[in-house]
Amino acid sequence: MTSQAKTVDEYLASLPADRREAVGAVRGVILKNLPKGYEEGMLYGMIGYFVPHSILPQGYHCDPKQPLMYASLASQKNHMAVYLMGVYGSAEVRDWLTQEWAKAGKKLDMGKACLRFKRLDDLALDVLGAAIAKVPVDRYVTAYLETLASSKSGKKR
């Protein structure tokens, strides 16, 4: 569900108490592990973690007014979700996450980038934090620009 909140605090305040607590806890893990250079704010109606225009002036290629999204956190209709673009863009990180999640004994409910959960207990928070920390901003921007250049030239990566 897309929120009309303008700030993260407004977004959190708009959630039911149980979801506010869960989203707040996940937000704390993300902020604790977020590599230097990424910023937090509202993007696409969700709490977003992104590469600011000060680092990547051209922004996201589909909408240059928007910064490049790295991760986001949202309360959806039937679940809550963490969207991990750093995992989506890297088979190495995705494989690592899958293995570590299994070691933690938790059931992984994940699409290509969307990690879904209904309760905070569904998450392996230490693994989530490590996944957030795994991709420094310079590495993420380099991979993004390489992927963009190869898609424009018609080459597959």
Backbone as JSON, one array per atom type, in Angstrom:
{
  "sequence": "MTSQAKTVDEYLASLPADRREAVGAVRGVILKNLPKGYEEGMLYGMIGYFVPHSILPQGYHCDPKQPLMYASLASQKNHMAVYLMGVYGSAEVRDWLTQEWAKAGKKLDMGKACLRFKRLDDLALDVLGAAIAKVPVDRYVTAYLETLASSKSGKKR",
  "N": [[0.84, -1.17, 0.0], [0.63, 2.12, -0.91], [1.83, 4.95, 0.72], [0.91, 8.29, 1.63], [2.5, 9.76, 3.22], [4.87, 12.23, 4.09], [7.2, 12.2, 5.53], [9.44, 9.95, 7.26], [8.78, 9.65, 9.95], [6.05, 10.45, 9.9], [5.07, 8.38, 8.33], [5.54, 6.1, 9.94], [3.91, 6.79, 12.13], [1.42, 6.54, 10.99], [0.88, 3.86, 10.89], [-0.71, 0.84, 12.17], [-0.37, -0.1, 15.63], [0.97, -2.65, 16.07], [2.22, -3.14, 13.63], [3.72, -0.79, 13.42], [5.55, -1.17, 15.46], [6.95, -3.47, 14.52], [7.91, -2.62, 11.95], [9.38, -0.43, 12.81], [11.38, -1.71, 14.33], [12.72, -3.2, 12.34], [13.56, -1.09, 10.76], [15.39, 0.06, 12.55], [17.41, -1.92, 12.55], [18.2, -1.78, 9.87], [19.16, 0.9, 9.71], [21.26, 0.77, 11.55], [23.06, -0.84, 10.2], [23.41, 0.22, 7.69], [25.47, 1.11, 5.06], [27.88, 3.8, 4.88], [27.04, 6.73, 3.08], [24.62, 6.06, 1.85], [21.24, 7.24, 2.12], [18.29, 7.9, 4.13], [14.8, 8.2, 3.53], [11.51, 9.16, 2.37], [10.32, 7.39, -0.34], [8.53, 6.56, -3.23], [6.23, 6.06, -1.71], [7.08, 4.57, 0.43], [9.38, 3.76, 3.13], [12.52, 4.63, 2.24], [15.87, 3.74, 1.29], [18.63, 5.06, -0.1], [20.82, 6.05, -2.85], [22.01, 9.17, -2.76], [21.48, 12.16, -4.8], [23.75, 13.7, -4.6], [25.82, 11.92, -4.73], [25.24, 10.31, -6.96], [24.51, 12.07, -9.42], [22.85, 11.88, -11.72], [20.73, 10.33, -10.93], [18.04, 7.89, -10.74], [17.65, 5.98, -13.63], [15.13, 5.61, -14.89], [13.55, 7.58, -13.82], [14.95, 10.35, -13.45], [14.65, 12.37, -11.5], [14.34, 11.06, -9.18], [16.29, 9.56, -6.58], [18.69, 6.83, -6.7], [17.4, 3.84, -5.68], [18.25, 1.73, -2.98], [17.35, 0.06, -0.92], [14.17, -0.65, 0.6], [11.41, -0.23, 2.88], [8.29, -1.36, 3.89], [4.81, -1.34, 4.82], [2.52, -3.47, 3.7], [-0.65, -4.54, 2.27], [-1.24, -7.26, 3.07], [1.03, -8.07, 4.35], [4.3, -7.19, 5.64], [7.23, -5.7, 4.2], [10.61, -5.88, 3.1], [12.5, -4.44, 0.68], [15.14, -5.38, -1.21], [17.33, -4.18, -3.15], [20.05, -4.38, -3.51], [20.48, -7.05, -3.13], [18.92, -8.15, -5.14], [20.34, -7.3, -7.38], [22.68, -8.77, -7.31], [23.88, -11.9, -7.7], [25.68, -13.23, -6.1], [25.37, -12.04, -3.52], [22.68, -12.64, -3.14], [22.74, -15.48, -3.08], [24.33, -15.82, -0.81], [22.63, -14.65, 1.15], [20.43, -16.42, 1.09], [21.61, -18.82, 1.99], [22.54, -18.08, 4.58], [20.16, -17.35, 5.8], [18.84, -19.77, 5.92], [20.56, -21.12, 7.69], [19.98, -19.71, 9.97], [17.6, -20.77, 10.63], [15.14, -19.86, 9.83], [12.17, -19.41, 7.85], [12.41, -18.44, 4.56], [10.72, -16.02, 2.87], [10.67, -14.82, -0.02], [10.74, -12.85, -2.97], [12.11, -11.71, -6.02], [13.39, -9.38, -5.09], [11.98, -8.74, -2.89], [11.48, -9.19, 0.44], [9.3, -10.75, 2.38], [7.29, -10.47, 5.35], [5.24, -11.3, 8.17], [5.31, -11.08, 10.87], [7.62, -9.8, 13.26], [9.16, -11.84, 14.3], [9.43, -13.55, 12.16], [11.67, -12.89, 10.8], [15.21, -13.13, 10.24], [16.97, -11.15, 11.8], [19.69, -10.49, 12.23], [20.89, -11.52, 9.94], [19.58, -10.06, 7.98], [20.52, -7.5, 8.64], [23.27, -7.86, 8.09], [23.11, -8.34, 5.36], [22.24, -5.86, 4.42], [24.5, -4.38, 5.06], [26.37, -5.43, 3.35], [26.79, -4.33, 0.78], [28.55, -1.76, -0.2], [28.12, 1.75, -0.97], [29.66, 2.72, -3.18], [30.29, 0.39, -4.59], [27.72, -0.51, -5.24], [26.76, 1.58, -6.89], [28.64, 1.43, -8.99], [28.07, -1.17, -10.02], [25.42, -0.75, -10.8], [25.71, 1.26, -12.8], [27.3, -0.13, -14.65], [25.54, -2.2, -15.38], [23.49, -0.69, -16.51], [24.87, 0.51, -18.66], [25.56, -1.77, -20.16], [23.04, -2.73, -20.84], [22.06, -0.71, -22.47], [23.78, -0.91, -24.59], [23.04, -3.26, -25.6], [24.25, -5.54, -24.78], [24.44, -8.47, -22.78], [24.85, -8.92, -19.33]],
  "CA": [[0.0, 0.0, 0.0], [1.4, 3.35, -1.0], [1.5, 5.95, 1.72], [1.06, 9.7, 1.24], [3.33, 10.39, 4.23], [6.01, 13.0, 3.55], [8.4, 11.9, 6.31], [9.47, 8.62, 7.86], [8.01, 9.72, 11.2], [4.64, 10.44, 9.53], [4.77, 7.03, 7.85], [5.45, 5.22, 11.1], [2.74, 7.18, 12.93], [0.2, 6.14, 10.29], [0.72, 2.41, 10.96], [-1.26, 0.26, 13.4], [0.67, -0.27, 16.65], [1.78, -3.86, 15.89], [3.08, -2.94, 12.45], [4.66, 0.28, 13.75], [6.62, -1.78, 16.25], [7.75, -4.35, 13.66], [8.61, -1.8, 10.95], [10.37, 0.35, 13.56], [12.51, -2.58, 14.68], [13.47, -3.48, 11.11], [14.22, 0.18, 10.42], [16.56, 0.18, 13.42], [18.44, -2.83, 12.04], [18.71, -1.22, 8.61], [19.97, 2.1, 9.99], [22.49, 0.35, 12.25], [23.94, -1.54, 9.27], [23.45, 0.91, 6.4], [26.8, 1.66, 4.78], [28.02, 5.25, 4.72], [26.75, 7.23, 1.74], [23.19, 5.91, 1.6], [20.39, 8.09, 2.95], [16.93, 7.44, 4.38], [13.73, 9.16, 3.29], [10.32, 8.57, 1.76], [10.35, 7.22, -1.79], [7.51, 5.64, -3.76], [5.27, 5.75, -0.67], [7.7, 3.65, 1.4], [10.64, 4.23, 3.7], [13.55, 4.27, 1.27], [17.3, 3.89, 1.55], [18.98, 5.35, -1.48], [22.03, 6.77, -3.21], [21.54, 10.54, -3.0], [21.95, 12.83, -6.01], [25.1, 14.23, -4.38], [26.75, 10.85, -5.13], [24.86, 9.9, -8.32], [23.7, 13.21, -9.85], [21.84, 11.55, -12.73], [19.61, 9.65, -10.3], [17.55, 6.63, -11.29], [17.5, 6.21, -15.07], [13.71, 5.66, -15.3], [13.02, 8.85, -13.33], [16.14, 11.02, -12.92], [14.36, 13.2, -10.33], [14.42, 10.17, -8.02], [17.6, 8.97, -6.33], [18.77, 5.39, -6.94], [16.96, 3.07, -4.52], [19.07, 0.6, -2.54], [16.45, -0.8, -0.16], [13.02, 0.06, 1.14], [10.68, -0.9, 3.94], [6.9, -0.95, 3.74], [3.68, -2.11, 5.33], [1.61, -3.74, 2.59], [-1.98, -4.95, 2.71], [-1.26, -8.56, 3.73], [2.33, -8.37, 4.94], [5.29, -6.12, 5.61], [8.25, -6.12, 3.26], [11.88, -5.18, 2.89], [12.91, -4.6, -0.71], [16.6, -5.37, -1.18], [17.86, -4.07, -4.51], [21.44, -4.86, -3.48], [20.39, -8.51, -3.25], [18.38, -8.4, -6.47], [21.35, -7.03, -8.38], [23.9, -9.55, -7.12], [23.66, -13.34, -7.43], [26.56, -13.59, -4.98], [24.72, -11.61, -2.28], [21.43, -13.41, -3.03], [23.1, -16.83, -2.63], [24.78, -15.69, 0.58], [21.45, -14.42, 1.97], [19.66, -17.67, 1.15], [22.33, -19.77, 2.84], [22.57, -17.59, 5.95], [18.79, -17.38, 6.31], [18.59, -21.18, 6.26], [21.34, -21.4, 8.9], [19.29, -19.06, 11.09], [16.41, -21.57, 10.94], [13.92, -19.12, 9.49], [11.63, -19.64, 6.51], [12.62, -17.28, 3.71], [9.61, -15.7, 1.97], [11.3, -13.77, -0.82], [10.67, -12.82, -4.42], [13.41, -11.3, -6.57], [13.98, -8.4, -4.19], [11.02, -8.49, -1.81], [11.52, -10.09, 1.6], [8.01, -10.55, 3.03], [7.13, -10.99, 6.71], [3.98, -10.93, 8.84], [5.68, -10.75, 12.25], [9.05, -9.57, 13.42], [9.79, -13.14, 14.54], [9.65, -14.24, 10.89], [12.93, -12.42, 10.22], [16.55, -13.34, 10.81], [17.39, -9.74, 11.79], [21.14, -10.38, 12.08], [21.2, -11.79, 8.53], [19.09, -8.89, 7.26], [21.49, -6.42, 8.86], [24.5, -8.17, 7.36], [22.83, -8.17, 3.93], [22.23, -4.41, 4.18], [25.89, -3.9, 5.18], [27.24, -6.12, 2.39], [27.02, -3.64, -0.49], [28.88, -0.34, -0.02], [27.51, 2.62, -1.97], [30.46, 2.8, -4.4], [30.12, -0.88, -5.31], [26.36, -0.54, -5.76], [26.69, 2.53, -8.0], [29.42, 0.86, -10.09], [27.3, -2.28, -10.6], [24.26, -0.16, -11.46], [26.15, 1.93, -14.03], [27.73, -1.17, -15.58], [24.33, -2.85, -15.88], [22.82, 0.28, -17.37], [25.66, 0.64, -19.9], [25.46, -3.0, -20.95], [21.68, -2.85, -21.39], [21.94, 0.27, -23.53], [24.57, -1.37, -25.73], [22.47, -4.52, -26.06], [25.02, -6.66, -24.25], [23.95, -9.05, -21.52], [25.88, -9.06, -18.3]],
  "C": [[0.89, 1.24, 0.0], [0.9, 4.36, 0.01], [1.69, 7.36, 1.14], [1.93, 10.46, 2.24], [4.53, 11.08, 3.57], [7.31, 12.7, 4.29], [8.3, 10.47, 6.86], [8.66, 8.61, 9.15], [6.5, 9.72, 10.93], [4.21, 9.04, 9.09], [4.58, 6.09, 9.04], [4.21, 5.52, 11.95], [1.43, 6.71, 12.3], [-0.08, 4.63, 10.4], [0.0, 1.97, 12.23], [-0.11, -0.08, 14.35], [1.55, -1.49, 16.41], [2.72, -3.72, 14.69], [4.11, -1.83, 12.7], [5.85, -0.28, 14.52], [7.54, -2.64, 15.37], [8.56, -3.55, 12.65], [9.68, -0.95, 11.64], [11.6, -0.46, 13.94], [13.36, -2.9, 13.46], [14.21, -2.23, 10.66], [15.48, 0.38, 11.26], [17.71, -0.7, 12.96], [19.05, -2.28, 10.76], [19.62, -0.03, 8.89], [21.29, 1.75, 10.67], [23.52, -0.22, 11.27], [24.12, -0.86, 7.92], [24.83, 1.5, 6.16], [26.76, 3.18, 4.58], [27.75, 5.63, 3.26], [25.28, 7.1, 1.37], [22.44, 6.85, 2.54], [19.01, 7.47, 3.1], [15.94, 8.56, 4.08], [12.53, 8.44, 2.71], [10.47, 8.56, 0.25], [9.27, 6.23, -2.19], [6.52, 5.19, -2.68], [5.77, 4.77, 0.38], [8.89, 4.34, 2.04], [11.73, 3.73, 2.76], [14.95, 4.54, 1.78], [17.93, 3.97, 0.17], [20.33, 6.04, -1.6], [21.58, 8.19, -3.54], [22.13, 11.13, -4.29], [23.35, 13.43, -5.83], [26.17, 13.2, -4.76], [26.5, 10.42, -6.57], [23.92, 10.97, -8.88], [22.61, 12.87, -10.86], [20.65, 10.8, -12.17], [19.26, 8.34, -10.98], [17.18, 6.83, -12.76], [16.05, 6.29, -15.54], [13.03, 6.96, -14.87], [14.18, 9.6, -12.66], [15.9, 11.96, -11.74], [14.48, 12.38, -9.05], [15.86, 9.68, -7.82], [17.54, 7.46, -6.6], [18.46, 4.64, -5.66], [17.93, 1.92, -4.25], [18.21, -0.42, -1.79], [15.24, 0.03, 0.24], [12.27, -0.84, 2.1], [9.24, -0.41, 3.89], [5.95, -1.89, 4.46], [2.7, -2.25, 4.18], [0.28, -4.25, 3.13], [-1.94, -6.23, 3.55], [0.05, -8.94, 4.4], [3.15, -7.08, 5.04], [6.42, -6.61, 4.72], [9.49, -5.23, 3.34], [12.27, -5.49, 1.45], [14.41, -4.38, -0.76], [17.17, -5.36, -2.59], [19.31, -4.52, -4.6], [21.51, -6.37, -3.59], [19.92, -8.88, -4.65], [19.46, -8.27, -7.55], [22.6, -7.88, -8.28], [23.57, -11.0, -6.77], [24.49, -13.79, -6.24], [25.91, -13.24, -3.64], [23.43, -12.39, -2.06], [21.71, -14.83, -2.53], [23.53, -16.82, -1.17], [23.57, -15.55, 1.51], [20.64, -15.7, 2.15], [20.31, -18.67, 2.09], [22.3, -19.34, 4.31], [21.18, -17.62, 6.59], [18.45, -18.8, 6.74], [19.34, -21.57, 7.54], [20.67, -20.83, 10.14], [18.01, -19.81, 11.47], [15.1, -20.87, 10.66], [13.48, -19.47, 8.07], [11.78, -18.35, 5.71], [11.43, -17.12, 2.76], [10.07, -14.51, 1.13], [11.03, -13.96, -2.29], [12.05, -12.43, -4.92], [14.13, -10.31, -5.65], [13.16, -8.2, -2.92], [11.09, -9.57, -0.75], [10.26, -9.81, 2.41], [8.01, -11.15, 4.44], [5.82, -10.49, 7.3], [4.23, -10.52, 10.29], [7.18, -10.56, 12.3], [9.8, -10.88, 13.62], [10.04, -13.94, 13.27], [11.03, -13.94, 10.31], [14.16, -12.9, 10.99], [17.21, -11.95, 10.77], [18.9, -9.57, 11.64], [21.55, -10.6, 10.63], [20.74, -10.6, 7.67], [20.08, -7.73, 7.42], [22.78, -6.64, 8.1], [24.3, -8.0, 5.85], [22.82, -6.69, 3.56], [23.67, -3.89, 4.15], [26.79, -4.4, 4.06], [27.6, -5.32, 1.14], [27.28, -2.14, -0.24], [28.36, 0.49, -1.2], [28.34, 2.67, -3.26], [30.33, 1.53, -5.23], [28.74, -0.96, -5.95], [26.22, 0.37, -6.98], [27.45, 1.99, -9.21], [28.65, -0.26, -10.78], [26.09, -1.75, -11.36], [24.65, 0.47, -12.8], [26.62, 0.92, -15.07], [26.53, -1.89, -16.2], [23.59, -1.95, -16.85], [23.55, 0.42, -18.71], [25.53, -0.61, -20.76], [24.06, -3.18, -21.54], [21.46, -1.87, -22.53], [22.69, -0.17, -24.78], [24.03, -2.69, -26.29], [23.21, -5.74, -25.56], [24.36, -7.17, -22.98], [25.11, -9.2, -20.6], [25.94, -10.44, -17.76]]
}
